[in-house]
Amino acid sequence: MTDITELAQSLKAAAEKATQGNWRAFQYHDGRCGIGGGHHDEIMVCEHISKERPHDAMFIALANPANVLALVEALEKAQAENEYIRKRYQQLDLLIGKNILVMQAAIIEWQATGDAKNGLAWIYNTLFGPGELPDEAEKDAQAYFDRKYAPLDEELMALHKWFWEQSEAERAAAGIKVEVE
């Protein structure tokens, strides 16, 4: 696999050294193609002799310094966003792990002491710290749960569907068939 960071940096360095300006492909009166660019006057960057391959000249013209720099910039931005998403995922994973650990400790406390209040103190303290306790006006636990759980479950199901569709597309692209019973 290509190291995309190394490739991007080498492209960026080459683009910064190349002739700057508005590159374009053009065709001579005899059918030969050329690529020009520059600040004021057209400067010949290269001449593509083949009359049968004008698309090569178009490609070379599009692979100009400005476009390469724009691609490298977009790649660097995407890499930064990817790093942010990875860190956020790690944070959420740790938060979920912490909350599961607290609930497990609450059960151990309750089983060891026989007092559910001692167990509940673990959960209460975990929610109290970041200000996640429910409003004191809430009196019906099941109604509160149902009301708060429904939108979370709806979003979770949408994510499950999205991941399923992604994996189906990846399998299809790889030619893997899955038979459902």
Rosetta constraint file for C-alpha pairs under 8 A:
AtomPair CA 2 CA 7 HARMONIC 7.50 0.50
AtomPair CA 3 CA 7 HARMONIC 6.25 0.50
AtomPair CA 4 CA 8 HARMONIC 5.91 0.50
AtomPair CA 5 CA 9 HARMONIC 6.16 0.50
AtomPair CA 6 CA 10 HARMONIC 6.24 0.50
AtomPair CA 7 CA 11 HARMONIC 6.16 0.50
AtomPair CA 8 CA 12 HARMONIC 6.03 0.50
AtomPair CA 8 CA 72 HARMONIC 5.59 0.50
AtomPair CA 8 CA 75 HARMONIC 7.84 0.50
AtomPair CA 9 CA 13 HARMONIC 6.13 0.50
AtomPair CA 9 CA 72 HARMONIC 7.66 0.50
AtomPair CA 10 CA 14 HARMONIC 6.20 0.50
AtomPair CA 11 CA 15 HARMONIC 6.00 0.50
AtomPair CA 11 CA 68 HARMONIC 6.71 0.50
AtomPair CA 11 CA 69 HARMONIC 7.81 0.50
AtomPair CA 11 CA 72 HARMONIC 7.68 0.50
AtomPair CA 12 CA 16 HARMONIC 6.14 0.50
AtomPair CA 12 CA 68 HARMONIC 6.67 0.50
AtomPair CA 12 CA 69 HARMONIC 5.76 0.50
AtomPair CA 12 CA 72 HARMONIC 6.60 0.50
AtomPair CA 13 CA 17 HARMONIC 6.51 0.50
AtomPair CA 14 CA 18 HARMONIC 6.22 0.50
AtomPair CA 14 CA 65 HARMONIC 7.86 0.50
AtomPair CA 15 CA 64 HARMONIC 7.19 0.50
AtomPair CA 15 CA 65 HARMONIC 4.23 0.50
AtomPair CA 15 CA 66 HARMONIC 7.36 0.50
AtomPair CA 15 CA 68 HARMONIC 6.37 0.50
AtomPair CA 15 CA 69 HARMONIC 6.65 0.50
AtomPair CA 16 CA 20 HARMONIC 7.95 0.50
AtomPair CA 16 CA 65 HARMONIC 6.53 0.50
AtomPair CA 16 CA 69 HARMONIC 7.91 0.50
AtomPair CA 18 CA 65 HARMONIC 6.38 0.50
AtomPair CA 19 CA 37 HARMONIC 6.96 0.50
AtomPair CA 19 CA 38 HARMONIC 6.33 0.50
AtomPair CA 19 CA 45 HARMONIC 7.59 0.50
AtomPair CA 19 CA 65 HARMONIC 7.50 0.50
AtomPair CA 20 CA 37 HARMONIC 6.92 0.50
AtomPair CA 20 CA 38 HARMONIC 5.74 0.50
AtomPair CA 20 CA 39 HARMONIC 6.88 0.50
AtomPair CA 20 CA 65 HARMONIC 6.40 0.50
AtomPair CA 20 CA 66 HARMONIC 7.51 0.50
AtomPair CA 21 CA 37 HARMONIC 5.43 0.50
AtomPair CA 21 CA 38 HARMONIC 4.46 0.50
AtomPair CA 21 CA 39 HARMONIC 5.14 0.50
AtomPair CA 21 CA 66 HARMONIC 7.93 0.50
AtomPair CA 22 CA 36 HARMONIC 7.93 0.50
AtomPair CA 22 CA 37 HARMONIC 5.13 0.50
AtomPair CA 22 CA 38 HARMONIC 6.21 0.50
AtomPair CA 22 CA 39 HARMONIC 7.43 0.50
AtomPair CA 23 CA 35 HARMONIC 6.74 0.50
AtomPair CA 23 CA 36 HARMONIC 5.32 0.50
AtomPair CA 23 CA 37 HARMONIC 4.02 0.50
AtomPair CA 23 CA 38 HARMONIC 7.09 0.50
AtomPair CA 23 CA 61 HARMONIC 5.54 0.50
AtomPair CA 23 CA 62 HARMONIC 7.45 0.50
AtomPair CA 23 CA 64 HARMONIC 6.49 0.50
AtomPair CA 24 CA 35 HARMONIC 5.64 0.50
AtomPair CA 24 CA 36 HARMONIC 5.59 0.50
AtomPair CA 24 CA 37 HARMONIC 6.48 0.50
AtomPair CA 24 CA 58 HARMONIC 7.39 0.50
AtomPair CA 24 CA 61 HARMONIC 5.18 0.50
AtomPair CA 24 CA 62 HARMONIC 7.52 0.50
AtomPair CA 25 CA 33 HARMONIC 7.01 0.50
AtomPair CA 25 CA 34 HARMONIC 5.76 0.50
AtomPair CA 25 CA 35 HARMONIC 4.48 0.50
AtomPair CA 25 CA 36 HARMONIC 6.56 0.50
AtomPair CA 25 CA 57 HARMONIC 5.68 0.50
AtomPair CA 25 CA 58 HARMONIC 5.32 0.50
AtomPair CA 25 CA 60 HARMONIC 7.91 0.50
AtomPair CA 25 CA 61 HARMONIC 5.58 0.50
AtomPair CA 26 CA 33 HARMONIC 5.68 0.50
AtomPair CA 26 CA 34 HARMONIC 5.40 0.50
AtomPair CA 26 CA 35 HARMONIC 6.24 0.50
AtomPair CA 26 CA 36 HARMONIC 7.76 0.50
AtomPair CA 26 CA 57 HARMONIC 7.87 0.50
AtomPair CA 27 CA 31 HARMONIC 5.75 0.50
AtomPair CA 27 CA 32 HARMONIC 5.63 0.50
AtomPair CA 27 CA 33 HARMONIC 4.38 0.50
AtomPair CA 27 CA 34 HARMONIC 6.22 0.50
AtomPair CA 27 CA 54 HARMONIC 7.93 0.50
AtomPair CA 28 CA 32 HARMONIC 5.25 0.50
AtomPair CA 28 CA 33 HARMONIC 6.05 0.50
AtomPair CA 28 CA 34 HARMONIC 7.51 0.50
AtomPair CA 31 CA 51 HARMONIC 5.24 0.50
AtomPair CA 32 CA 48 HARMONIC 6.72 0.50
AtomPair CA 32 CA 49 HARMONIC 5.21 0.50
AtomPair CA 32 CA 50 HARMONIC 5.92 0.50
AtomPair CA 32 CA 51 HARMONIC 4.86 0.50
AtomPair CA 32 CA 54 HARMONIC 8.00 0.50
AtomPair CA 33 CA 47 HARMONIC 6.35 0.50
AtomPair CA 33 CA 48 HARMONIC 5.14 0.50
AtomPair CA 33 CA 49 HARMONIC 6.09 0.50
AtomPair CA 33 CA 50 HARMONIC 6.99 0.50
AtomPair CA 33 CA 51 HARMONIC 6.72 0.50
AtomPair CA 33 CA 54 HARMONIC 6.16 0.50
AtomPair CA 33 CA 57 HARMONIC 6.34 0.50
AtomPair CA 34 CA 44 HARMONIC 7.42 0.50
AtomPair CA 34 CA 45 HARMONIC 7.88 0.50
AtomPair CA 34 CA 46 HARMONIC 6.08 0.50
AtomPair CA 34 CA 47 HARMONIC 4.30 0.50
AtomPair CA 34 CA 48 HARMONIC 5.31 0.50
AtomPair CA 34 CA 49 HARMONIC 7.67 0.50
AtomPair CA 34 CA 57 HARMONIC 6.43 0.50
AtomPair CA 35 CA 44 HARMONIC 6.31 0.50
AtomPair CA 35 CA 45 HARMONIC 5.75 0.50
AtomPair CA 35 CA 46 HARMONIC 5.56 0.50
AtomPair CA 35 CA 47 HARMONIC 6.23 0.50
AtomPair CA 35 CA 48 HARMONIC 7.61 0.50
AtomPair CA 35 CA 57 HARMONIC 6.32 0.50
AtomPair CA 35 CA 58 HARMONIC 7.90 0.50
AtomPair CA 35 CA 60 HARMONIC 7.32 0.50
AtomPair CA 35 CA 61 HARMONIC 5.91 0.50
AtomPair CA 36 CA 42 HARMONIC 5.76 0.50
AtomPair CA 36 CA 43 HARMONIC 5.33 0.50
AtomPair CA 36 CA 44 HARMONIC 4.50 0.50
AtomPair CA 36 CA 45 HARMONIC 5.15 0.50
AtomPair CA 36 CA 46 HARMONIC 7.08 0.50
AtomPair CA 36 CA 61 HARMONIC 7.69 0.50
AtomPair CA 37 CA 41 HARMONIC 7.99 0.50
AtomPair CA 37 CA 42 HARMONIC 5.35 0.50
AtomPair CA 37 CA 43 HARMONIC 5.19 0.50
AtomPair CA 37 CA 44 HARMONIC 6.57 0.50
AtomPair CA 37 CA 45 HARMONIC 6.55 0.50
AtomPair CA 38 CA 42 HARMONIC 5.44 0.50
AtomPair CA 38 CA 43 HARMONIC 5.26 0.50
AtomPair CA 48 CA 56 HARMONIC 7.96 0.50
AtomPair CA 48 CA 57 HARMONIC 6.44 0.50
AtomPair CA 50 CA 54 HARMONIC 7.44 0.50
AtomPair CA 53 CA 57 HARMONIC 7.41 0.50
AtomPair CA 54 CA 58 HARMONIC 6.52 0.50
AtomPair CA 55 CA 59 HARMONIC 6.14 0.50
AtomPair CA 56 CA 60 HARMONIC 6.23 0.50
AtomPair CA 57 CA 61 HARMONIC 6.14 0.50
AtomPair CA 58 CA 62 HARMONIC 6.22 0.50
AtomPair CA 59 CA 63 HARMONIC 6.22 0.50
AtomPair CA 60 CA 64 HARMONIC 7.00 0.50
AtomPair CA 62 CA 67 HARMONIC 6.90 0.50
AtomPair CA 63 CA 67 HARMONIC 6.20 0.50
AtomPair CA 63 CA 68 HARMONIC 6.30 0.50
AtomPair CA 64 CA 68 HARMONIC 6.20 0.50
AtomPair CA 65 CA 69 HARMONIC 6.02 0.50
AtomPair CA 66 CA 70 HARMONIC 6.12 0.50
AtomPair CA 67 CA 71 HARMONIC 6.16 0.50
AtomPair CA 68 CA 72 HARMONIC 6.17 0.50
AtomPair CA 69 CA 73 HARMONIC 6.06 0.50
AtomPair CA 70 CA 74 HARMONIC 6.14 0.50
AtomPair CA 71 CA 75 HARMONIC 6.08 0.50
AtomPair CA 72 CA 76 HARMONIC 6.12 0.50
AtomPair CA 73 CA 77 HARMONIC 6.18 0.50
AtomPair CA 74 CA 78 HARMONIC 6.13 0.50
AtomPair CA 75 CA 79 HARMONIC 6.11 0.50
AtomPair CA 76 CA 80 HARMONIC 6.23 0.50
AtomPair CA 77 CA 81 HARMONIC 6.22 0.50
AtomPair CA 78 CA 82 HARMONIC 6.00 0.50
AtomPair CA 79 CA 83 HARMONIC 6.19 0.50
AtomPair CA 80 CA 84 HARMONIC 6.28 0.50
AtomPair CA 81 CA 85 HARMONIC 6.17 0.50
AtomPair CA 82 CA 86 HARMONIC 6.13 0.50
AtomPair CA 83 CA 87 HARMONIC 6.19 0.50
AtomPair CA 84 CA 88 HARMONIC 6.13 0.50
AtomPair CA 85 CA 89 HARMONIC 6.05 0.50
AtomPair CA 86 CA 90 HARMONIC 6.17 0.50
AtomPair CA 87 CA 91 HARMONIC 6.12 0.50
AtomPair CA 88 CA 92 HARMONIC 6.18 0.50
AtomPair CA 89 CA 93 HARMONIC 6.07 0.50
AtomPair CA 90 CA 94 HARMONIC 6.20 0.50
AtomPair CA 91 CA 95 HARMONIC 6.18 0.50
AtomPair CA 92 CA 96 HARMONIC 6.12 0.50
AtomPair CA 93 CA 97 HARMONIC 6.13 0.50
AtomPair CA 94 CA 98 HARMONIC 6.01 0.50
AtomPair CA 95 CA 99 HARMONIC 6.21 0.50
AtomPair CA 96 CA 100 HARMONIC 6.16 0.50
AtomPair CA 97 CA 101 HARMONIC 6.11 0.50
AtomPair CA 98 CA 102 HARMONIC 6.24 0.50
AtomPair CA 99 CA 103 HARMONIC 6.26 0.50
AtomPair CA 99 CA 126 HARMONIC 7.66 0.50
AtomPair CA 100 CA 104 HARMONIC 6.14 0.50
AtomPair CA 101 CA 105 HARMONIC 6.12 0.50
AtomPair CA 102 CA 106 HARMONIC 6.11 0.50
AtomPair CA 102 CA 122 HARMONIC 6.19 0.50
AtomPair CA 102 CA 123 HARMONIC 6.28 0.50
AtomPair CA 102 CA 126 HARMONIC 7.37 0.50
AtomPair CA 103 CA 107 HARMONIC 6.34 0.50
AtomPair CA 103 CA 122 HARMONIC 7.34 0.50
AtomPair CA 103 CA 123 HARMONIC 6.38 0.50
AtomPair CA 104 CA 108 HARMONIC 6.28 0.50
AtomPair CA 105 CA 109 HARMONIC 6.05 0.50
AtomPair CA 105 CA 119 HARMONIC 7.32 0.50
AtomPair CA 105 CA 122 HARMONIC 7.10 0.50
AtomPair CA 106 CA 110 HARMONIC 6.14 0.50
AtomPair CA 106 CA 118 HARMONIC 7.43 0.50
AtomPair CA 106 CA 119 HARMONIC 3.92 0.50
AtomPair CA 106 CA 120 HARMONIC 6.08 0.50
AtomPair CA 106 CA 121 HARMONIC 7.47 0.50
AtomPair CA 106 CA 122 HARMONIC 5.46 0.50
AtomPair CA 106 CA 123 HARMONIC 6.71 0.50
AtomPair CA 107 CA 111 HARMONIC 6.03 0.50
AtomPair CA 107 CA 119 HARMONIC 5.94 0.50
AtomPair CA 108 CA 112 HARMONIC 5.89 0.50
AtomPair CA 108 CA 119 HARMONIC 7.38 0.50
AtomPair CA 109 CA 113 HARMONIC 5.98 0.50
AtomPair CA 109 CA 114 HARMONIC 7.79 0.50
AtomPair CA 109 CA 115 HARMONIC 7.72 0.50
AtomPair CA 109 CA 116 HARMONIC 7.85 0.50
AtomPair CA 109 CA 118 HARMONIC 6.29 0.50
AtomPair CA 109 CA 119 HARMONIC 4.93 0.50
AtomPair CA 110 CA 114 HARMONIC 5.11 0.50
AtomPair CA 110 CA 115 HARMONIC 5.15 0.50
AtomPair CA 110 CA 116 HARMONIC 4.88 0.50
AtomPair CA 110 CA 117 HARMONIC 7.49 0.50
AtomPair CA 110 CA 118 HARMONIC 6.21 0.50
AtomPair CA 110 CA 119 HARMONIC 4.71 0.50
AtomPair CA 111 CA 115 HARMONIC 7.55 0.50
AtomPair CA 113 CA 118 HARMONIC 7.59 0.50
AtomPair CA 115 CA 119 HARMONIC 6.95 0.50
AtomPair CA 116 CA 120 HARMONIC 6.04 0.50
AtomPair CA 117 CA 121 HARMONIC 6.18 0.50
AtomPair CA 118 CA 122 HARMONIC 7.29 0.50
AtomPair CA 119 CA 123 HARMONIC 7.29 0.50
AtomPair CA 120 CA 124 HARMONIC 6.02 0.50
AtomPair CA 121 CA 125 HARMONIC 5.95 0.50
AtomPair CA 122 CA 126 HARMONIC 6.37 0.50
AtomPair CA 123 CA 127 HARMONIC 6.35 0.50
AtomPair CA 124 CA 128 HARMONIC 5.87 0.50
AtomPair CA 124 CA 133 HARMONIC 7.59 0.50
AtomPair CA 125 CA 129 HARMONIC 6.18 0.50
AtomPair CA 126 CA 130 HARMONIC 7.51 0.50
AtomPair CA 127 CA 131 HARMONIC 6.20 0.50
AtomPair CA 127 CA 132 HARMONIC 4.82 0.50
AtomPair CA 127 CA 133 HARMONIC 5.48 0.50
AtomPair CA 128 CA 132 HARMONIC 5.91 0.50
AtomPair CA 128 CA 133 HARMONIC 5.70 0.50
AtomPair CA 134 CA 138 HARMONIC 7.03 0.50
AtomPair CA 138 CA 144 HARMONIC 7.07 0.50
AtomPair CA 140 CA 144 HARMONIC 6.12 0.50
AtomPair CA 141 CA 145 HARMONIC 6.02 0.50
AtomPair CA 142 CA 146 HARMONIC 6.04 0.50
AtomPair CA 143 CA 147 HARMONIC 6.04 0.50
AtomPair CA 144 CA 148 HARMONIC 6.15 0.50
AtomPair CA 145 CA 149 HARMONIC 5.63 0.50
AtomPair CA 146 CA 150 HARMONIC 6.00 0.50
AtomPair CA 147 CA 151 HARMONIC 7.77 0.50
AtomPair CA 148 CA 152 HARMONIC 7.04 0.50
AtomPair CA 149 CA 153 HARMONIC 5.97 0.50
AtomPair CA 150 CA 154 HARMONIC 6.13 0.50
AtomPair CA 151 CA 155 HARMONIC 6.26 0.50
AtomPair CA 152 CA 156 HARMONIC 6.10 0.50
AtomPair CA 153 CA 157 HARMONIC 6.04 0.50
AtomPair CA 154 CA 158 HARMONIC 6.29 0.50
AtomPair CA 155 CA 159 HARMONIC 6.29 0.50
AtomPair CA 156 CA 160 HARMONIC 6.20 0.50
AtomPair CA 157 CA 161 HARMONIC 6.14 0.50
AtomPair CA 158 CA 162 HARMONIC 6.20 0.50
AtomPair CA 159 CA 163 HARMONIC 6.16 0.50
AtomPair CA 160 CA 164 HARMONIC 6.08 0.50
AtomPair CA 161 CA 165 HARMONIC 6.12 0.50
AtomPair CA 162 CA 166 HARMONIC 6.20 0.50
AtomPair CA 163 CA 167 HARMONIC 6.19 0.50
AtomPair CA 164 CA 168 HARMONIC 6.10 0.50
AtomPair CA 165 CA 169 HARMONIC 6.13 0.50
AtomPair CA 166 CA 170 HARMONIC 6.19 0.50
AtomPair CA 167 CA 171 HARMONIC 6.08 0.50
AtomPair CA 168 CA 172 HARMONIC 6.07 0.50
AtomPair CA 169 CA 173 HARMONIC 6.06 0.50
AtomPair CA 170 CA 174 HARMONIC 6.20 0.50
AtomPair CA 171 CA 175 HARMONIC 6.05 0.50
AtomPair CA 171 CA 176 HARMONIC 4.89 0.50
AtomPair CA 171 CA 177 HARMONIC 6.89 0.50
AtomPair CA 172 CA 176 HARMONIC 5.69 0.50
AtomPair CA 172 CA 177 HARMONIC 6.86 0.50
